[in-house]
Amino acid sequence: MRLLERIFDLAIIGGGVNGCGIARDAVGRGNTVFLCEMNDLASGTSSWSTKLVHGGLRYLEYYEFRLVREALIEREILWGIAPHIIRPLRFVLPHHAGLRPAWLLRLGLFLYDHIGGRHLLPATRSVDLKRDEVGKPLIPNRYSRAFEYSDCFVDDARLVVLNARDAADKGAEIRTRTRATEIRQSDGVWTVSMVDTLTGARSQIQAKALINAGGPWVEDVLGRGAGVNAKAKVRLVQGSHIVVKKLYDHDRAYMFQNADGRIIFVIPYQDDFTLIGTTDRDYDGDPAKVKATTEEIEYLCKAASEYLAKPVAPADVVWTYSGVRPLYDDGASEAKAATRDYVFELDTPGGVPLLSIYGGKITTYRRLAEEALERLAPYLRSAKAREGWTGKWPLPGGDMNVSDIDGLIAELQRGYPFLSHEHARRLARAYGTRAMKLLGDAKSAADLGQAFGATLTEREVRYLMANEWAVTAEDVVWRRSKLGLRLSADEIATLDDWIRSHAVAQSPLLETGGRS
């Protein structure tokens, strides 16, 4: 068993948005950082969200004003640092007679517009559904008015990977497919024992402070020998989504109220599809085996069909996904009412800090990271240095104005005239300004190597393996992209075979950090 010679300032277990966000912030403040993830980055909860950076309008009903205000502020901050993977999205909220009254919706949206420092996103407006195009997809004469408000769409899994990439660029050590098997503290440090899940190789590292960002596995991590009796409990809540072929032509999303008090979103997705979600139900199984149930699929179809002129049926579903949200167990009787706020539990067995994270949202991951490091400030070097920097420094590929994405697409087509508009647009929205690095000196489509279908090429796959920790076809087509919606099973199998035959040892760049 190999023991790394240096002692890290901070070790993090968990490669979701919280873990990678903390790694990025901590290394940027001058700390030495190690992060291990037992599977792929964002392979758990962080890639199964509703893909929104949003304030959480419905959380106002549960008086979670601090959480909503923080999330509203974060919308424009995150859009500013990652305009390639985050973009504004307008939501239409039809007024449903018999459910929440119109005055309550107006009040909620007034607060939504004014408590969160909105500067660039458009304000709420009233909509006449009989005249506006957003009324056309809805059941005629059932809904006459609506409210349209702003939030943002995000490529959730890419947000996680780009935080990890920036952390590694600044010197953090990021190890995927590496499971922490035991954590022990002695002599003023934590020792983390690990196993490589691909090779079986065992190793250890030591760190002065440890963060448990295990998400649904947060209590499991604590059971690996930490010597901590956790007081907080995690409540696992299943959220499932369905994807169908494109339901309408305009670019707005919908927020539909249901008679059971829940809401669902209907969102334009990947140009040719529509995303519908989410459910809220308690889950008590293995988080790695969660799947959308028949009951959930039928629930989402029925909820959408209550509003849409063309009903959605289970037979229309082309893809489903499901994730488990690791919420803090605040004793709420229903999953929909459980707090979405995050909670920290700091333990110091033997005087060595262990910070466990319960809950959290994609939208507030950056603030969560800042607060986590504030909690650990007495134990870390440079904990206060460059505080707030992550909201000003762009994520990889995001070094452009929020309105420049179309300009970048045009620039790619000028520099690489063999790219179709569709291909250039996809690369710009995934990689931002780093799309040029990916394409390199290519002069023709042939220079991009083997074509796997749906504009995916060998050049891009090699880039993902060398720079973004991709190891399998699943990593490429479902997390680094959503090309799995367009590729056939045979094409994905061909990609998997190619990756296996071209796999090399993990890049030294990803082992030790350094510039990509």
C-alpha positions in Angstrom: 0.0 0.0 0.0 1.5 3.3 -1.2 1.5 6.3 1.2 1.9 9.7 -0.5 4.8 11.6 1.0 3.2 15.0 1.4 0.3 15.8 3.7 -2.5 17.6 2.0 -4.2 20.6 3.7 -7.5 19.2 2.7 -8.9 15.9 1.4 -12.4 15.6 -0.1 -14.4 12.4 -0.5 -17.0 12.8 -3.2 -16.8 14.1 -6.8 -20.2 15.7 -7.1 -20.9 19.4 -7.4 -20.3 20.1 -3.7 -17.0 18.2 -3.6 -15.6 19.7 -6.8 -16.8 23.2 -6.0 -15.0 23.0 -2.6 -11.9 21.6 -4.3 -11.8 24.5 -6.7 -12.3 27.2 -4.0 -9.8 25.7 -1.6 -7.0 25.3 -4.0 -7.6 28.8 -5.3 -7.0 30.1 -1.7 -3.6 28.5 -1.6 -4.4 25.1 0.0 -3.1 21.7 -1.2 -6.2 19.6 -2.1 -6.9 16.0 -2.8 -10.3 14.7 -4.0 -11.4 11.1 -4.7 -14.6 9.9 -6.3 -15.5 6.2 -6.3 -17.2 6.4 -9.8 -17.1 9.1 -12.5 -17.4 12.8 -11.6 -21.1 13.8 -11.3 -22.2 10.2 -11.6 -24.6 10.5 -8.7 -27.1 13.2 -7.8 -25.2 16.0 -9.6 -26.0 14.7 -13.1 -29.7 13.8 -12.4 -31.1 17.2 -11.6 -33.7 19.2 -13.5 -30.9 21.2 -15.1 -31.8 24.5 -13.5 -30.0 27.3 -11.8 -33.0 28.8 -10.1 -34.2 30.5 -7.0 -36.7 27.9 -6.1 -40.0 29.8 -6.4 -41.9 27.1 -4.6 -39.6 27.2 -1.6 -41.1 30.6 -0.7 -44.2 28.6 0.5 -42.0 26.9 3.1 -40.6 30.3 4.2 -37.1 29.4 3.1 -36.4 33.0 2.3 -32.6 32.9 3.0 -32.2 29.9 0.7 -34.2 31.5 -2.1 -32.4 34.8 -1.8 -29.0 33.1 -1.9 -30.1 31.1 -4.9 -31.5 34.1 -6.7 -28.2 36.0 -6.3 -26.2 32.9 -7.5 -28.2 32.7 -10.8 -26.4 35.7 -12.4 -23.1 35.0 -10.7 -23.0 31.4 -12.2 -24.2 32.6 -15.6 -21.3 35.1 -15.6 -18.6 32.6 -14.9 -20.0 29.8 -17.2 -22.0 31.4 -20.0 -21.3 28.5 -22.3 -23.1 25.9 -20.1 -25.6 28.2 -18.4 -28.2 30.3 -20.2 -31.3 32.3 -19.3 -34.6 30.5 -19.6 -38.1 32.1 -19.4 -40.8 30.1 -17.5 -44.5 30.3 -18.0 -46.6 29.7 -14.9 -50.3 29.3 -15.9 -52.9 30.3 -13.3 -54.9 27.2 -12.4 -58.3 28.1 -10.9 -58.8 26.2 -7.7 -55.1 25.9 -6.8 -52.8 28.8 -5.7 -54.7 32.1 -6.2 -53.4 34.6 -8.7 -52.6 37.2 -6.0 -50.3 34.7 -4.2 -48.5 33.9 -7.5 -48.0 37.6 -8.1 -46.7 38.2 -4.6 -44.3 35.3 -4.9 -43.0 36.5 -8.2 -42.7 40.1 -6.9 -40.4 38.7 -4.2 -38.6 36.5 -6.7 -37.8 39.6 -8.8 -36.7 41.9 -6.0 -35.0 40.0 -3.1 -32.2 38.4 -5.1 -30.2 41.2 -6.8 -31.5 40.6 -10.3 -29.6 42.8 -12.8 -29.5 41.1 -16.2 -32.4 38.7 -16.2 -35.7 40.0 -17.5 -38.5 40.7 -15.0 -41.8 38.9 -14.6 -44.6 39.8 -16.9 -48.3 38.8 -17.2 -49.3 36.7 -20.2 -52.6 36.5 -22.0 -52.6 32.8 -23.0 -55.3 33.3 -25.6 -53.1 35.7 -27.6 -49.5 34.8 -26.8 -47.7 31.9 -28.6 -47.0 30.3 -25.2 -50.7 29.5 -24.9 -50.8 27.5 -28.1 -49.5 24.2 -26.6 -52.0 24.3 -23.8 -55.5 23.0 -23.6 -57.7 25.5 -25.4 -59.9 27.7 -23.1 -58.8 26.0 -19.9 -56.1 28.4 -18.9 -56.5 32.1 -19.8 -53.6 33.8 -18.0 -50.1 33.1 -16.8 -47.0 34.7 -15.4 -43.7 34.6 -17.2 -40.5 34.8 -15.1 -36.7 34.2 -15.5 -34.4 31.5 -14.3 -31.5 29.7 -15.9 -30.8 26.4 -17.6 -27.5 24.5 -16.8 -25.6 21.5 -18.1 -25.3 20.1 -14.6 -22.7 17.3 -15.2 -20.4 19.7 -17.2 -20.6 22.2 -14.3 -19.2 19.6 -12.0 -16.4 18.5 -14.5 -15.4 22.2 -15.2 -15.1 22.8 -11.4 -12.8 19.8 -11.2 -10.9 20.8 -14.2 -10.2 24.3 -12.8 -9.2 22.8 -9.5 -6.7 20.5 -11.2 -5.4 23.4 -13.3 -4.6 25.2 -10.1 -2.8 22.2 -8.6 -5.5 20.0 -6.9 -5.1 16.2 -7.3 -8.4 14.7 -8.6 -8.8 10.9 -8.7 -11.9 9.3 -10.2 -12.7 5.6 -9.9 -11.1 5.7 -6.5 -13.1 4.6 -3.5 -12.2 5.6 0.1 -12.3 2.4 2.0 -11.2 3.6 5.5 -10.7 7.0 7.2 -8.6 7.2 10.4 -7.2 10.0 12.4 -4.1 9.9 14.4 -1.2 12.2 15.2 -3.1 15.3 14.1 -3.9 14.1 10.5 -6.4 12.0 8.7 -5.3 9.0 6.8 -7.6 8.0 3.9 -7.1 4.5 2.5 -8.4 4.0 -1.1 -8.8 1.4 -3.8 -8.7 2.0 -7.5 -12.0 0.4 -8.7 -10.6 -0.3 -12.1 -7.3 -1.9 -11.2 -7.7 -2.9 -7.6 -4.5 -0.9 -6.7 -4.5 0.4 -3.1 -3.1 3.6 -1.8 -3.3 6.1 1.0 -3.1 9.8 1.5 -2.9 12.0 4.6 -4.6 15.4 5.1 -4.9 17.9 7.9 -8.7 18.3 7.3 -11.3 16.1 5.7 -14.6 16.9 4.0 -17.2 14.2 3.5 -19.1 15.3 0.4 -20.5 11.8 -0.2 -24.0 13.0 -1.1 -26.4 10.0 -0.7 -23.4 8.0 0.7 -22.5 10.7 3.4 -23.5 8.4 6.3 -21.7 5.4 4.6 -18.5 7.4 4.5 -18.8 8.2 8.2 -19.1 4.4 8.8 -15.7 3.7 7.4 -13.9 4.2 10.6 -14.1 7.9 11.3 -14.8 7.5 15.0 -17.6 10.0 14.7 -21.2 9.6 16.0 -23.1 11.8 13.5 -26.1 13.6 14.9 -27.5 14.8 11.6 -29.3 12.3 9.4 -29.7 12.2 5.6 -33.2 11.9 4.0 -33.0 10.3 0.6 -35.6 11.7 -1.8 -36.0 10.3 -5.3 -36.5 12.6 -8.2 -37.3 11.2 -11.6 -37.5 12.8 -15.0 -38.8 11.8 -18.5 -37.6 13.0 -21.9 -39.9 13.0 -24.9 -39.7 14.3 -28.5 -40.1 18.1 -28.8 -43.6 19.1 -27.7 -43.7 22.7 -29.0 -41.7 25.2 -31.1 -41.1 28.2 -28.9 -38.2 28.5 -26.5 -40.0 29.0 -23.2 -40.3 26.4 -20.4 -43.4 25.8 -18.2 -44.0 25.4 -14.5 -47.2 23.4 -13.9 -49.0 23.2 -10.6 -50.6 19.9 -9.6 -53.6 19.3 -7.5 -51.4 17.4 -4.9 -49.4 20.6 -4.2 -46.4 19.6 -6.2 -45.1 21.3 -9.3 -43.4 20.0 -12.5 -41.3 21.6 -15.1 -41.6 21.2 -18.9 -38.4 22.4 -20.5 -37.0 22.6 -24.0 -34.1 20.1 -24.0 -31.2 19.4 -26.4 -33.0 21.2 -29.3 -35.2 18.3 -30.4 -36.6 17.1 -27.0 -38.6 18.1 -24.0 -37.6 17.4 -20.4 -40.4 16.8 -17.8 -39.8 16.5 -14.1 -39.5 16.0 -11.3 -41.1 13.7 -8.7 -40.5 13.8 -5.0 -40.7 10.5 -3.0 -38.7 9.1 -0.2 -36.2 6.4 -1.1 -34.7 3.7 1.0 -32.8 1.5 -1.4 -29.2 1.6 -2.8 -28.7 5.1 -4.3 -26.7 3.5 -7.1 -29.7 1.5 -8.3 -32.4 4.2 -8.4 -34.6 4.1 -11.5 -37.7 5.9 -12.6 -40.6 3.7 -11.7 -43.7 3.0 -13.9 -45.7 4.9 -11.3 -43.5 8.0 -11.6 -43.5 7.9 -15.4 -47.3 7.8 -15.4 -47.5 10.6 -12.8 -45.3 12.9 -14.9 -47.3 12.1 -18.1 -50.6 12.7 -16.3 -49.4 16.0 -14.7 -48.2 17.4 -18.0 -51.3 16.2 -19.8 -53.4 18.2 -17.4 -52.2 21.3 -19.2 -51.0 20.3 -22.7 -53.4 20.1 -25.6 -51.5 17.0 -26.9 -51.4 14.5 -24.0 -48.1 12.9 -23.1 -48.2 9.1 -22.8 -45.6 6.7 -21.4 -45.2 5.4 -24.9 -43.8 8.8 -25.9 -40.9 8.6 -23.4 -37.5 8.2 -25.2 -35.4 8.4 -22.0 -35.8 8.5 -18.3 -33.4 9.3 -15.5 -33.6 9.3 -11.7 -31.5 10.5 -8.9 -31.5 10.5 -5.1 -31.2 13.9 -3.4 -29.4 13.6 0.0 -31.5 16.1 1.9 -31.0 17.0 5.5 -33.7 15.2 7.5 -35.6 18.0 9.2 -38.5 15.7 10.2 -40.9 17.0 7.5 -43.8 14.6 7.0 -43.6 14.8 3.2 -40.6 14.6 0.8 -41.8 17.7 -1.1 -41.6 19.7 2.2 -38.2 18.6 3.3 -35.7 21.5 3.4 -33.5 21.9 0.3 -31.1 24.0 2.4 -27.7 22.6 3.2 -26.4 21.7 6.7 -22.9 21.1 7.9 -21.8 18.9 10.7 -18.3 19.6 12.0 -16.6 17.0 14.2 -13.1 17.0 15.6 -12.1 13.6 16.8 -8.6 13.8 18.2 -8.7 17.5 17.3 -8.7 16.8 13.6 -11.6 18.4 11.6 -14.1 16.3 9.6 -16.9 18.3 7.9 -19.9 16.4 6.6 -22.3 18.0 4.2 -26.0 17.2 4.1 -28.2 18.6 1.3 -27.5 21.4 -1.1 -28.6 22.4 -4.6 -26.8 22.8 -7.9 -27.6 26.5 -7.7 -26.0 27.2 -4.3 -22.9 24.9 -4.7 -20.5 27.8 -4.9 -21.8 29.5 -1.7 -21.9 26.1 0.0 -18.2 25.8 -0.8 -17.4 29.2 0.6 -19.3 28.4 3.8 -17.6 25.0 4.2 -14.2 26.7 4.0 -15.3 29.3 6.5 -16.1 26.5 8.9 -12.7 25.0 8.4 -10.9 28.4 8.5 -9.1 27.7 11.8 -7.6 24.6 10.4 -6.6 25.6 6.8 -3.9 27.8 5.4 -5.0 30.9 3.5 -8.6 30.2 4.3 -9.6 33.8 4.0 -7.3 34.7 1.1 -9.2 35.5 -2.2 -12.5 34.9 -0.5 -15.3 35.2 -3.1 -12.9 34.6 -6.0 -14.9 31.8 -7.5 -17.8 34.1 -8.4 -15.5 36.3 -10.5 -13.1 33.9 -12.1 -14.6 32.1 -15.1 -14.8 28.3 -15.3 -12.8 26.7 -18.1 -14.1 27.9 -21.4 -16.2 30.6 -19.8 -13.9 33.6 -20.4 -16.4 35.5 -22.5 -19.3 37.9 -22.1 -22.7 36.3 -21.4 -24.0 37.5 -24.7 -21.0 36.2 -26.8 -22.0 32.6 -27.4 -23.4 33.3 -30.9 -20.1 35.1 -31.7 -18.1 32.1 -30.5 -20.2 29.8 -32.7 -19.5 32.1 -35.7 -15.8 32.2 -34.8 -15.6 28.4 -34.8 -17.2 28.2 -38.2 -14.8 30.8 -39.6 -11.7 29.0 -38.1 -13.0 25.5 -38.9 -15.2 25.9 -42.0 -15.8 22.2 -42.3 -17.9 22.2 -39.1 -21.7 22.3 -39.6 -23.5 25.0 -37.6 -25.0 22.2 -35.4 -21.5 20.8 -34.6 -20.0 24.3 -33.9 -23.0 25.2 -31.7 -22.7 22.0 -29.7 -18.9 22.5 -29.2 -19.4 26.1 -28.2 -22.1 25.3 -25.7 -20.1 22.4 -24.1 -16.5 23.8 -24.2 -16.8 27.5 -24.6 -13.5 29.1 -25.7 -11.7 25.8 -25.0 -13.4 24.4 -28.2 -10.4 25.8 -30.1 -8.1 23.8 -28.0 -10.1 20.7 -28.6 -10.1 21.2 -32.4 -6.5 22.2 -32.5 -4.9 22.5 -36.0 -7.6 20.5 -37.8 -8.0 21.5 -41.4 -10.7 19.1 -42.4 -13.3 16.8 -41.0 -10.9 13.9 -41.6 -8.4 15.5 -39.2 -10.9 15.0 -36.4 -10.5 11.2 -36.8 -13.1 8.5 -36.5 -16.7 9.7 -36.5 -18.9 8.0 -34.0 -22.2 9.7 -35.0 -24.2 12.8 -34.0 -21.1 15.0 -34.5 -19.0 13.1 -32.0 -15.4 12.5 -33.2 -12.2 10.8 -32.1 -10.6 14.2 -31.5 -13.3 15.1 -29.0 -13.2 11.7 -27.3 -9.4 11.9 -26.9 -9.8 15.4 -25.4 -12.4 14.1 -22.9 -10.1 11.2 -21.9 -7.0 13.4 -21.5 -8.6 16.5 -19.9 -12.0 15.6 -18.4 -11.5 12.1 -16.8 -13.8 10.3 -19.2 -13.1 6.5 -19.1 -16.2 4.9 -20.6 -18.7 5.6 -23.4 -21.3 6.3 -20.7 -19.1 9.1 -19.3 -18.9 10.6 -22.8 -22.5 10.3 -24.1 -24.5 10.8 -20.8 -22.4 13.1 -18.6 -19.8 15.0 -20.8 -22.6 15.3 -23.4 -26.2 14.1 -23.9 -25.4 12.5 -27.2 -26.8 9.3 -25.9 -30.2 10.7 -27.0 -29.0 10.7 -30.6 -26.6 7.8 -30.9 -27.9 4.2 -31.5 -27.0 1.4 -29.2 -24.7 0.0 -31.8 -22.9 3.4 -32.1 -22.5 3.6 -28.4 -21.1 0.1 -28.3 -18.6 1.0 -31.1 -17.5 4.0 -29.0 -17.0 1.8 -26.0 -14.9 -0.6 -27.9 -12.8 2.2 -29.3 -12.3 3.7 -25.8 -11.2 0.4 -24.4 -8.8 -0.3 -27.1 -7.3 3.2 -26.8 -7.3 3.6 -23.1 -4.0 4.7 -21.5 -2.9 5.2 -18.0 -4.5 8.3 -16.4 -2.8 11.4 -17.7 0.0 12.7 -15.4 -1.8 16.0 -15.8 -4.8 14.7 -13.9 -2.7 12.9 -11.2 -0.8 16.0 -10.2 -2.7 18.9 -11.4 -1.0 21.6 -13.5 -2.1 23.5 -16.5 -4.1 21.8 -19.2 
